[in-house]
Amino acid sequence: MKKNTILLTVLVLTMSVLVSGQTNFGWETAVASGDTTTETIDGITVTTTNGNNGAGISIPTNWGGWQGSTDNVVRAGTTTMVTFTFDQSVDVNSILPMDGSGSDVNFTFTRVDGSGISPVNVSLTGGGAPGLASIDLNWTGVTSFTVMASSSSLMAFDNLSVSAITPPPVTLFGWETAVASGDTTTETIDGVTVTTTNGNNGAGISIPTNWGGWQGSTDNVVRAGTTTMVTFTFDQSVDVNSILPMDGSGSDVNFTFTRVDGSGISPVNVSLTGGGAPGLASIDLNWTGVTSFTVMASSSSLMAFDNLSINGGRLSVERASSKFQNVQVFPNPVENTLYVKNISDLKYIKVYNNLGQLVLMSKKDTIDASHLSIGMYFLQIHDSQGVEVKRVIKK
């Protein structure tokens, strides 16, 4: 059940981003209280605060057309500063600034994060933004920003456009729907099939059910009869994030995880104490482009596993298109400098870690990766035609 819930949540978030890509705050459902208003759309909450304590803030309704606005707006009582704060990190695309008194005034938009990115200055004539249109900010990874007025103003805003920063889609194998037959089990999720095989022919493999909590597992697990090797094989190339290893007999044993592709990437060794992984938690593998891997036990063991996390299948973040087929990202794995080649009209590149957190942004096709921690990262490559995601490993 828990895997289905996780996957459904990921699918809903992913499809929301794919369909619209943007969340628009128009204060149609906002709630004002004292010097603040809050509005929640698409799971994102923005709080708008008047910097002049006690001056208040309101939601004038049905102002559609005024200074380019549509329906409601948010307007602060006389002040020189308004702050926008989000309950999560977002990309801020644009906003429509206005002055409620119809005065000529300058607004300065500044990120509150010490990013060093230059503020954006806007001159309002007669209280309206140039062309009565939204102002592009194009900020990434924002939790708060301020707007300062050059003089006391009835600062007003509409059509705040942001984009959620969604973690890369993940497929999680938990063996809730797996089928066991002899020395193998198979499970298909999100269009990816994984086959788990006991290397000791005839020893069998099973799906113990409702073992949630045992050695950190949740619900079902896959467990091999007495053996020293289990093999995981995928029907397509995937990225393997992590897996929870266990020993069914509760013994102290070492497991060695090895890619079966001659990649030269070092195996991952894990010592299980009393049959459980350290901290009873999944082990990070962070492998890209995998079709098969083996797990070897240091002694005969009742090898067991749960929560195999991959990126791949129809929820894969790397959606090929003819426009991006020639894009090259190298070296991969990378140690210091990463190069992105064969893409024209580059706007910027955003780099996310495996938790979906933004770690850096670059407007160049050469990225300094020397300060990144070891692990898997996702490059969002933006140009005027769209976005492509590439995976890289920092070694």
MARROLO-829993 format. One record per residue (C-alpha): x, y, z; residue number from 0. Coordinates in nm, 3 decimals, padded with zeros to 5 digits. Each point is the difference from the previous one (the first is absolute). Layout:
N
node x->X | y->Y | z->Z | nr->NUM
...
! end
This chain:
395
node x->00.000 | y->00.000 | z->00.000 | nr->0
node x->00.276 | y->00.246 | z->00.095 | nr->1
node x->00.174 | y->-00.044 | z->-00.337 | nr->2
node x->-00.322 | y->00.072 | z->-00.189 | nr->3
node x->-00.053 | y->00.316 | z->00.206 | nr->4
node x->00.355 | y->00.120 | z->-00.065 | nr->5
node x->-00.021 | y->-00.073 | z->-00.371 | nr->6
node x->-00.343 | y->00.162 | z->-00.033 | nr->7
node x->00.129 | y->00.314 | z->00.172 | nr->8
node x->00.304 | y->00.012 | z->-00.228 | nr->9
node x->-00.215 | y->-00.058 | z->-00.308 | nr->10
node x->-00.245 | y->00.277 | z->00.095 | nr->11
node x->00.282 | y->00.245 | z->00.066 | nr->12
node x->00.182 | y->-00.097 | z->-00.317 | nr->13
node x->-00.307 | y->00.026 | z->-00.222 | nr->14
node x->-00.089 | y->00.336 | z->00.156 | nr->15
node x->00.341 | y->00.135 | z->-00.088 | nr->16
node x->-00.011 | y->-00.149 | z->-00.349 | nr->17
node x->-00.345 | y->00.139 | z->-00.080 | nr->18
node x->00.038 | y->00.356 | z->00.124 | nr->19
node x->00.346 | y->00.042 | z->00.147 | nr->20
node x->-00.118 | y->00.309 | z->00.185 | nr->21
node x->-00.212 | y->00.100 | z->00.297 | nr->22
node x->-00.172 | y->00.338 | z->-00.021 | nr->23
node x->-00.091 | y->00.189 | z->00.318 | nr->24
node x->-00.284 | y->00.243 | z->-00.071 | nr->25
node x->-00.132 | y->00.044 | z->00.358 | nr->26
node x->-00.343 | y->-00.133 | z->-00.103 | nr->27
node x->00.009 | y->-00.237 | z->00.300 | nr->28
node x->00.232 | y->00.199 | z->00.228 | nr->29
node x->-00.074 | y->00.072 | z->00.365 | nr->30
node x->00.104 | y->00.335 | z->00.150 | nr->31
node x->00.075 | y->00.050 | z->00.369 | nr->32
node x->00.163 | y->00.312 | z->00.139 | nr->33
node x->00.322 | y->00.067 | z->-00.189 | nr->34
node x->00.004 | y->-00.332 | z->-00.189 | nr->35
node x->-00.187 | y->-00.201 | z->-00.261 | nr->36
node x->00.043 | y->-00.367 | z->-00.084 | nr->37
node x->-00.102 | y->-00.201 | z->-00.304 | nr->38
node x->00.062 | y->-00.367 | z->-00.077 | nr->39
node x->-00.010 | y->-00.134 | z->-00.357 | nr->40
node x->00.140 | y->-00.330 | z->-00.133 | nr->41
node x->00.139 | y->-00.080 | z->00.346 | nr->42
node x->00.205 | y->00.322 | z->00.017 | nr->43
node x->-00.081 | y->00.269 | z->00.257 | nr->44
node x->00.106 | y->00.362 | z->-00.042 | nr->45
node x->-00.022 | y->00.251 | z->00.283 | nr->46
node x->-00.002 | y->00.370 | z->-00.089 | nr->47
node x->00.099 | y->00.240 | z->00.280 | nr->48
node x->-00.019 | y->00.377 | z->00.029 | nr->49
node x->00.333 | y->00.126 | z->00.137 | nr->50
node x->-00.168 | y->00.295 | z->00.175 | nr->51
node x->-00.137 | y->-00.168 | z->00.312 | nr->52
node x->-00.363 | y->00.087 | z->00.059 | nr->53
node x->-00.058 | y->00.145 | z->-00.348 | nr->54
node x->-00.187 | y->-00.312 | z->-00.102 | nr->55
node x->-00.047 | y->-00.183 | z->-00.328 | nr->56
node x->-00.318 | y->-00.075 | z->-00.196 | nr->57
node x->-00.140 | y->-00.195 | z->-00.295 | nr->58
node x->-00.192 | y->00.243 | z->-00.227 | nr->59
node x->-00.237 | y->-00.219 | z->-00.206 | nr->60
node x->-00.119 | y->00.020 | z->-00.358 | nr->61
node x->00.267 | y->00.247 | z->-00.108 | nr->62
node x->00.051 | y->-00.180 | z->-00.330 | nr->63
node x->00.156 | y->00.230 | z->-00.258 | nr->64
node x->00.134 | y->00.259 | z->00.245 | nr->65
node x->00.367 | y->00.056 | z->-00.086 | nr->66
node x->00.003 | y->-00.335 | z->-00.182 | nr->67
node x->-00.138 | y->-00.203 | z->00.291 | nr->68
node x->-00.254 | y->-00.282 | z->-00.017 | nr->69
node x->-00.272 | y->-00.035 | z->00.266 | nr->70
node x->00.147 | y->00.036 | z->00.351 | nr->71
node x->00.326 | y->00.166 | z->00.100 | nr->72
node x->00.196 | y->00.020 | z->00.326 | nr->73
node x->00.053 | y->00.357 | z->00.124 | nr->74
node x->00.196 | y->00.126 | z->00.299 | nr->75
node x->-00.091 | y->00.304 | z->00.204 | nr->76
node x->00.241 | y->00.293 | z->-00.028 | nr->77
node x->00.350 | y->-00.150 | z->00.016 | nr->78
node x->00.340 | y->-00.017 | z->-00.167 | nr->79
node x->00.049 | y->-00.378 | z->00.020 | nr->80
node x->-00.193 | y->-00.318 | z->-00.064 | nr->81
node x->00.145 | y->-00.350 | z->00.055 | nr->82
node x->-00.102 | y->-00.322 | z->-00.177 | nr->83
node x->00.086 | y->-00.325 | z->00.183 | nr->84
node x->-00.054 | y->-00.357 | z->-00.126 | nr->85
node x->-00.034 | y->-00.315 | z->00.210 | nr->86
node x->00.242 | y->-00.179 | z->-00.233 | nr->87
node x->00.270 | y->00.086 | z->-00.249 | nr->88
node x->-00.149 | y->00.101 | z->-00.338 | nr->89
node x->00.103 | y->00.158 | z->-00.328 | nr->90
node x->-00.149 | y->00.349 | z->-00.030 | nr->91
node x->-00.091 | y->00.081 | z->-00.359 | nr->92
node x->-00.183 | y->00.335 | z->-00.002 | nr->93
node x->-00.236 | y->00.237 | z->00.182 | nr->94
node x->-00.217 | y->00.301 | z->-00.085 | nr->95
node x->00.090 | y->00.304 | z->00.220 | nr->96
node x->-00.237 | y->00.296 | z->00.048 | nr->97
node x->-00.042 | y->00.306 | z->00.222 | nr->98
node x->-00.347 | y->00.044 | z->00.144 | nr->99
node x->00.022 | y->00.379 | z->00.013 | nr->100
node x->00.086 | y->00.029 | z->-00.371 | nr->101
node x->00.331 | y->00.178 | z->00.075 | nr->102
node x->00.329 | y->-00.015 | z->-00.185 | nr->103
node x->00.223 | y->-00.224 | z->00.212 | nr->104
node x->00.292 | y->-00.243 | z->-00.029 | nr->105
node x->-00.017 | y->-00.355 | z->00.136 | nr->106
node x->00.315 | y->-00.207 | z->00.073 | nr->107
node x->-00.034 | y->-00.380 | z->00.017 | nr->108
node x->00.269 | y->-00.174 | z->00.210 | nr->109
node x->00.053 | y->-00.366 | z->00.091 | nr->110
node x->00.036 | y->-00.064 | z->00.375 | nr->111
node x->00.267 | y->-00.270 | z->-00.010 | nr->112
node x->00.339 | y->00.161 | z->-00.048 | nr->113
node x->00.022 | y->-00.150 | z->-00.349 | nr->114
node x->00.177 | y->00.306 | z->-00.136 | nr->115
node x->-00.244 | y->00.018 | z->-00.292 | nr->116
node x->-00.065 | y->00.364 | z->-00.092 | nr->117
node x->-00.334 | y->00.155 | z->00.101 | nr->118
node x->-00.256 | y->00.079 | z->-00.270 | nr->119
node x->-00.109 | y->00.365 | z->-00.028 | nr->120
node x->-00.333 | y->00.103 | z->-00.150 | nr->121
node x->-00.130 | y->00.353 | z->-00.062 | nr->122
node x->-00.379 | y->00.032 | z->00.028 | nr->123
node x->-00.157 | y->00.292 | z->-00.187 | nr->124
node x->-00.339 | y->00.107 | z->00.129 | nr->125
node x->00.006 | y->-00.302 | z->00.227 | nr->126
node x->00.036 | y->-00.261 | z->-00.275 | nr->127
node x->00.279 | y->-00.231 | z->-00.112 | nr->128
node x->00.144 | y->00.064 | z->-00.347 | nr->129
node x->-00.254 | y->-00.113 | z->-00.256 | nr->130
node x->-00.225 | y->-00.095 | z->00.292 | nr->131
node x->00.162 | y->-00.342 | z->-00.019 | nr->132
node x->00.168 | y->-00.238 | z->00.244 | nr->133
node x->00.371 | y->00.049 | z->00.071 | nr->134
node x->00.233 | y->-00.295 | z->-00.063 | nr->135
node x->00.216 | y->-00.097 | z->00.298 | nr->136
node x->00.120 | y->-00.348 | z->-00.105 | nr->137
node x->00.139 | y->-00.092 | z->00.341 | nr->138
node x->00.064 | y->-00.359 | z->00.098 | nr->139
node x->-00.004 | y->-00.154 | z->00.349 | nr->140
node x->-00.177 | y->00.284 | z->00.183 | nr->141
node x->-00.163 | y->-00.010 | z->00.344 | nr->142
node x->-00.051 | y->00.375 | z->00.048 | nr->143
node x->00.037 | y->00.335 | z->-00.175 | nr->144
node x->-00.070 | y->00.363 | z->00.083 | nr->145
node x->-00.137 | y->00.288 | z->-00.206 | nr->146
node x->00.117 | y->00.347 | z->00.105 | nr->147
node x->-00.177 | y->00.318 | z->-00.117 | nr->148
node x->00.197 | y->00.319 | z->-00.062 | nr->149
node x->-00.263 | y->00.191 | z->00.202 | nr->150
node x->-00.301 | y->-00.083 | z->00.217 | nr->151
node x->-00.242 | y->-00.185 | z->-00.222 | nr->152
node x->-00.318 | y->-00.207 | z->-00.006 | nr->153
node x->00.199 | y->-00.292 | z->-00.139 | nr->154
node x->-00.214 | y->-00.251 | z->-00.190 | nr->155
node x->00.067 | y->-00.321 | z->-00.193 | nr->156
node x->-00.169 | y->-00.263 | z->-00.214 | nr->157
node x->00.085 | y->-00.311 | z->-00.205 | nr->158
node x->00.301 | y->-00.129 | z->00.193 | nr->159
node x->00.127 | y->-00.292 | z->-00.211 | nr->160
node x->00.222 | y->-00.266 | z->00.159 | nr->161
node x->00.112 | y->-00.353 | z->-00.086 | nr->162
node x->00.027 | y->-00.277 | z->00.256 | nr->163
node x->00.336 | y->-00.172 | z->00.037 | nr->164
node x->-00.106 | y->-00.362 | z->-00.022 | nr->165
node x->00.239 | y->-00.284 | z->00.088 | nr->166
node x->00.082 | y->-00.228 | z->-00.293 | nr->167
node x->-00.265 | y->-00.273 | z->-00.045 | nr->168
node x->00.088 | y->-00.320 | z->00.184 | nr->169
node x->-00.120 | y->-00.356 | z->-00.053 | nr->170
node x->00.004 | y->-00.211 | z->00.316 | nr->171
node x->-00.002 | y->-00.381 | z->-00.008 | nr->172
node x->-00.144 | y->-00.140 | z->00.324 | nr->173
node x->-00.112 | y->-00.343 | z->-00.123 | nr->174
node x->-00.364 | y->00.069 | z->00.088 | nr->175
node x->-00.101 | y->-00.119 | z->-00.350 | nr->176
node x->00.292 | y->-00.236 | z->-00.069 | nr->177
node x->-00.042 | y->-00.354 | z->-00.127 | nr->178
node x->00.236 | y->-00.275 | z->00.121 | nr->179
node x->00.079 | y->-00.311 | z->-00.204 | nr->180
node x->00.280 | y->-00.239 | z->00.089 | nr->181
node x->00.324 | y->00.195 | z->00.031 | nr->182
node x->-00.138 | y->00.330 | z->-00.133 | nr->183
node x->-00.249 | y->00.274 | z->00.075 | nr->184
node x->-00.120 | y->00.272 | z->-00.237 | nr->185
node x->-00.173 | y->00.330 | z->00.064 | nr->186
node x->-00.104 | y->00.268 | z->-00.250 | nr->187
node x->-00.058 | y->00.361 | z->00.107 | nr->188
node x->-00.019 | y->00.310 | z->-00.223 | nr->189
node x->00.084 | y->-00.207 | z->-00.306 | nr->190
node x->00.324 | y->-00.139 | z->00.150 | nr->191
node x->00.037 | y->-00.369 | z->00.084 | nr->192
node x->00.256 | y->-00.123 | z->00.251 | nr->193
node x->00.085 | y->-00.370 | z->00.030 | nr->194
node x->00.163 | y->-00.119 | z->00.322 | nr->195
node x->00.187 | y->-00.332 | z->-00.025 | nr->196
node x->00.149 | y->-00.228 | z->00.265 | nr->197
node x->00.350 | y->-00.101 | z->-00.114 | nr->198
node x->-00.027 | y->-00.336 | z->00.179 | nr->199
node x->-00.207 | y->-00.199 | z->-00.248 | nr->200
node x->-00.287 | y->-00.178 | z->00.167 | nr->201
node x->00.024 | y->00.194 | z->00.327 | nr->202
node x->-00.303 | y->00.206 | z->-00.100 | nr->203
node x->-00.115 | y->00.355 | z->00.073 | nr->204
node x->-00.311 | y->00.124 | z->00.178 | nr->205
node x->-00.204 | y->00.310 | z->00.082 | nr->206
node x->-00.059 | y->00.013 | z->00.378 | nr->207
node x->-00.304 | y->00.227 | z->00.046 | nr->208
node x->-00.088 | y->00.258 | z->00.264 | nr->209
node x->00.350 | y->00.015 | z->00.143 | nr->210
node x->-00.022 | y->00.376 | z->00.045 | nr->211
node x->00.249 | y->00.124 | z->00.262 | nr->212
node x->00.229 | y->-00.304 | z->-00.009 | nr->213
node x->00.357 | y->00.128 | z->-00.047 | nr->214
node x->-00.138 | y->00.326 | z->-00.136 | nr->215
node x->-00.222 | y->-00.159 | z->-00.264 | nr->216
node x->-00.355 | y->00.102 | z->-00.092 | nr->217
node x->-00.269 | y->-00.257 | z->-00.088 | nr->218
node x->00.137 | y->-00.274 | z->-00.231 | nr->219
node x->00.364 | y->-00.095 | z->-00.060 | nr->220
node x->00.175 | y->-00.231 | z->-00.246 | nr->221
node x->00.203 | y->-00.278 | z->00.166 | nr->222
node x->00.223 | y->-00.264 | z->-00.153 | nr->223
node x->00.047 | y->-00.349 | z->00.136 | nr->224
node x->00.348 | y->-00.075 | z->00.140 | nr->225
node x->00.247 | y->00.147 | z->-00.250 | nr->226
node x->00.302 | y->00.225 | z->-00.047 | nr->227
node x->-00.124 | y->00.194 | z->-00.304 | nr->228
node x->-00.313 | y->00.176 | z->-00.124 | nr->229
node x->-00.026 | y->00.172 | z->-00.339 | nr->230
node x->-00.230 | y->00.290 | z->-00.094 | nr->231
node x->-00.071 | y->00.040 | z->-00.372 | nr->232
node x->-00.203 | y->00.277 | z->-00.169 | nr->233
node x->-00.172 | y->-00.022 | z->-00.338 | nr->234
node x->00.143 | y->00.342 | z->-00.090 | nr->235
node x->00.281 | y->00.231 | z->00.107 | nr->236
node x->-00.083 | y->00.185 | z->00.325 | nr->237
node x->00.170 | y->00.208 | z->00.267 | nr->238
node x->00.024 | y->-00.184 | z->00.331 | nr->239
node x->-00.029 | y->00.230 | z->00.300 | nr->240
node x->-00.014 | y->-00.220 | z->00.310 | nr->241
node x->-00.113 | y->-00.329 | z->00.156 | nr->242
node x->-00.059 | y->-00.141 | z->00.350 | nr->243
node x->00.208 | y->-00.320 | z->00.061 | nr->244
node x->-00.080 | y->-00.250 | z->00.277 | nr->245
node x->00.091 | y->-00.352 | z->00.109 | nr->246
node x->-00.296 | y->-00.225 | z->00.080 | nr->247
node x->00.189 | y->-00.202 | z->00.260 | nr->248
node x->00.104 | y->00.306 | z->00.200 | nr->249
node x->00.370 | y->-00.078 | z->-00.039 | nr->250
node x->00.295 | y->00.238 | z->-00.031 | nr->251
node x->00.093 | y->-00.004 | z->-00.369 | nr->252
node x->00.154 | y->00.219 | z->-00.270 | nr->253
node x->-00.176 | y->00.073 | z->-00.330 | nr->254
node x->00.185 | y->00.123 | z->-00.309 | nr->255
node x->-00.199 | y->00.178 | z->-00.274 | nr->256
node x->00.157 | y->-00.014 | z->-00.347 | nr->257
node x->-00.118 | y->00.132 | z->-00.338 | nr->258
node x->-00.005 | y->-00.264 | z->-00.277 | nr->259
node x->00.117 | y->00.215 | z->-00.290 | nr->260
node x->00.376 | y->00.037 | z->00.015 | nr->261
node x->-00.037 | y->00.369 | z->00.089 | nr->262
node x->00.300 | y->-00.011 | z->00.229 | nr->263
node x->-00.201 | y->00.170 | z->00.277 | nr->264
node x->00.106 | y->-00.136 | z->00.338 | nr->265
node x->-00.234 | y->-00.242 | z->00.179 | nr->266
node x->-00.185 | y->00.119 | z->00.312 | nr->267
node x->00.065 | y->-00.196 | z->00.319 | nr->268
node x->-00.247 | y->-00.010 | z->00.289 | nr->269
node x->00.042 | y->-00.167 | z->00.340 | nr->270
node x->-00.325 | y->-00.127 | z->00.152 | nr->271
node x->-00.006 | y->-00.039 | z->00.377 | nr->272
node x->-00.260 | y->-00.242 | z->00.132 | nr->273
node x->-00.137 | y->-00.021 | z->-00.352 | nr->274
node x->-00.074 | y->00.369 | z->-00.043 | nr->275
node x->00.154 | y->00.279 | z->-00.204 | nr->276
node x->00.164 | y->00.286 | z->00.195 | nr->277
node x->-00.272 | y->00.206 | z->00.159 | nr->278
node x->-00.250 | y->-00.241 | z->-00.156 | nr->279
node x->00.000 | y->00.234 | z->-00.299 | nr->280
node x->00.035 | y->-00.033 | z->-00.376 | nr->281
node x->00.349 | y->00.000 | z->-00.147 | nr->282
node x->00.084 | y->00.259 | z->-00.267 | nr->283
node x->00.136 | y->-00.144 | z->-00.326 | nr->284
node x->-00.042 | y->00.301 | z->-00.235 | nr->285
node x->00.067 | y->-00.192 | z->-00.321 | nr->286
node x->-00.107 | y->00.122 | z->-00.345 | nr->287
node x->-00.080 | y->-00.211 | z->-00.306 | nr->288
node x->-00.036 | y->-00.336 | z->00.174 | nr->289
node x->-00.158 | y->-00.314 | z->-00.144 | nr->290
node x->00.119 | y->-00.249 | z->00.263 | nr->291
node x->00.186 | y->-00.022 | z->00.330 | nr->292
node x->00.096 | y->-00.277 | z->00.242 | nr->293
node x->00.011 | y->-00.016 | z->00.378 | nr->294
node x->00.255 | y->-00.242 | z->00.148 | nr->295
node x->-00.013 | y->-00.112 | z->00.365 | nr->296
node x->00.321 | y->-00.075 | z->00.192 | nr->297
node x->-00.158 | y->-00.324 | z->00.124 | nr->298
node x->-00.312 | y->-00.205 | z->-00.071 | nr->299
node x->-00.293 | y->00.223 | z->00.083 | nr->300
node x->-00.375 | y->00.041 | z->-00.024 | nr->301
node x->00.050 | y->00.315 | z->-00.209 | nr->302
node x->-00.298 | y->00.238 | z->00.008 | nr->303
node x->-00.076 | y->00.343 | z->-00.149 | nr->304
node x->-00.261 | y->00.276 | z->-00.004 | nr->305
node x->-00.055 | y->00.349 | z->-00.140 | nr->306
node x->00.204 | y->-00.017 | z->-00.320 | nr->307
node x->-00.007 | y->00.361 | z->-00.128 | nr->308
node x->00.069 | y->00.081 | z->-00.366 | nr->309
node x->-00.057 | y->00.272 | z->-00.258 | nr->310
node x->-00.135 | y->-00.138 | z->-00.323 | nr->311
node x->-00.306 | y->-00.113 | z->-00.194 | nr->312
node x->-00.282 | y->00.223 | z->-00.109 | nr->313
node x->00.059 | y->00.236 | z->00.294 | nr->314
node x->00.362 | y->00.052 | z->-00.103 | nr->315
node x->00.122 | y->00.359 | z->00.023 | nr->316
node x->00.214 | y->-00.042 | z->-00.309 | nr->317
node x->-00.250 | y->00.030 | z->-00.285 | nr->318
node x->00.178 | y->-00.025 | z->-00.332 | nr->319
node x->-00.088 | y->00.233 | z->-00.287 | nr->320
node x->00.167 | y->00.059 | z->-00.334 | nr->321
node x->00.099 | y->00.348 | z->00.114 | nr->322
node x->00.211 | y->-00.138 | z->00.283 | nr->323
node x->00.129 | y->-00.323 | z->-00.149 | nr->324
node x->00.348 | y->00.145 | z->-00.062 | nr->325
node x->00.046 | y->00.163 | z->00.340 | nr->326
node x->00.315 | y->-00.126 | z->00.171 | nr->327
node x->00.069 | y->00.018 | z->00.374 | nr->328
node x->00.351 | y->-00.111 | z->00.092 | nr->329
node x->00.198 | y->-00.132 | z->00.176 | nr->330
node x->-00.251 | y->-00.218 | z->00.180 | nr->331
node x->00.085 | y->-00.086 | z->00.276 | nr->332
node x->00.149 | y->00.347 | z->00.058 | nr->333
node x->00.257 | y->00.109 | z->00.256 | nr->334
node x->00.065 | y->00.369 | z->-00.063 | nr->335
node x->-00.125 | y->00.160 | z->-00.323 | nr->336
node x->-00.316 | y->-00.108 | z->-00.186 | nr->337
node x->-00.054 | y->00.095 | z->-00.365 | nr->338
node x->-00.336 | y->00.030 | z->-00.177 | nr->339
node x->00.041 | y->00.010 | z->-00.377 | nr->340
node x->-00.203 | y->00.005 | z->-00.322 | nr->341
node x->-00.286 | y->00.217 | z->00.121 | nr->342
node x->-00.081 | y->00.333 | z->-00.160 | nr->343
node x->-00.164 | y->00.303 | z->00.161 | nr->344
node x->00.076 | y->-00.114 | z->00.356 | nr->345
node x->-00.193 | y->00.200 | z->00.262 | nr->346
node x->00.120 | y->-00.166 | z->00.319 | nr->347
node x->00.069 | y->-00.334 | z->00.167 | nr->348
node x->-00.138 | y->-00.096 | z->00.342 | nr->349
node x->00.163 | y->-00.281 | z->00.198 | nr->350
node x->-00.205 | y->-00.200 | z->00.252 | nr->351
node x->00.116 | y->-00.267 | z->00.244 | nr->352
node x->-00.174 | y->-00.337 | z->00.038 | nr->353
node x->-00.247 | y->00.151 | z->00.249 | nr->354
node x->-00.116 | y->00.252 | z->-00.257 | nr->355
node x->00.175 | y->00.291 | z->00.175 | nr->356
node x->00.151 | y->00.271 | z->-00.219 | nr->357
node x->00.377 | y->00.014 | z->00.063 | nr->358
node x->00.119 | y->00.239 | z->-00.269 | nr->359
node x->-00.096 | y->00.190 | z->-00.313 | nr->360
node x->00.219 | y->00.097 | z->-00.295 | nr->361
node x->-00.049 | y->00.198 | z->-00.319 | nr->362
node x->00.314 | y->-00.157 | z->-00.148 | nr->363
node x->00.058 | y->-00.338 | z->-00.165 | nr->364
node x->00.293 | y->-00.065 | z->00.236 | nr->365
node x->-00.090 | y->-00.085 | z->00.361 | nr->366
node x->00.231 | y->-00.010 | z->00.301 | nr->367
node x->-00.099 | y->-00.320 | z->00.180 | nr->368
node x->00.304 | y->-00.017 | z->00.227 | nr->369
node x->-00.193 | y->00.110 | z->00.311 | nr->370
node x->-00.289 | y->-00.246 | z->-00.045 | nr->371
node x->-00.026 | y->-00.302 | z->00.228 | nr->372
node x->00.036 | y->-00.350 | z->-00.144 | nr->373
node x->-00.328 | y->-00.128 | z->-00.140 | nr->374
node x->-00.258 | y->00.030 | z->-00.277 | nr->375
node x->-00.110 | y->00.335 | z->-00.145 | nr->376
node x->-00.252 | y->00.115 | z->-00.261 | nr->377
node x->00.076 | y->00.274 | z->-00.252 | nr->378
node x->-00.300 | y->00.198 | z->-00.124 | nr->379
node x->00.114 | y->00.150 | z->-00.330 | nr->380
node x->-00.217 | y->00.295 | z->-00.105 | nr->381
node x->-00.005 | y->00.167 | z->-00.341 | nr->382
node x->-00.258 | y->00.206 | z->-00.187 | nr->383
node x->-00.169 | y->-00.318 | z->-00.126 | nr->384
node x->-00.039 | y->-00.193 | z->00.324 | nr->385
node x->00.169 | y->-00.204 | z->00.271 | nr->386
node x->00.201 | y->-00.322 | z->00.000 | nr->387
node x->00.126 | y->-00.191 | z->00.305 | nr->388
node x->00.327 | y->-00.191 | z->00.011 | nr->389
node x->00.138 | y->-00.210 | z->00.284 | nr->390
node x->00.361 | y->00.022 | z->00.119 | nr->391
node x->00.200 | y->-00.160 | z->00.277 | nr->392
node x->00.246 | y->00.198 | z->00.213 | nr->393
node x->00.291 | y->-00.219 | z->00.107 | nr->394
! end
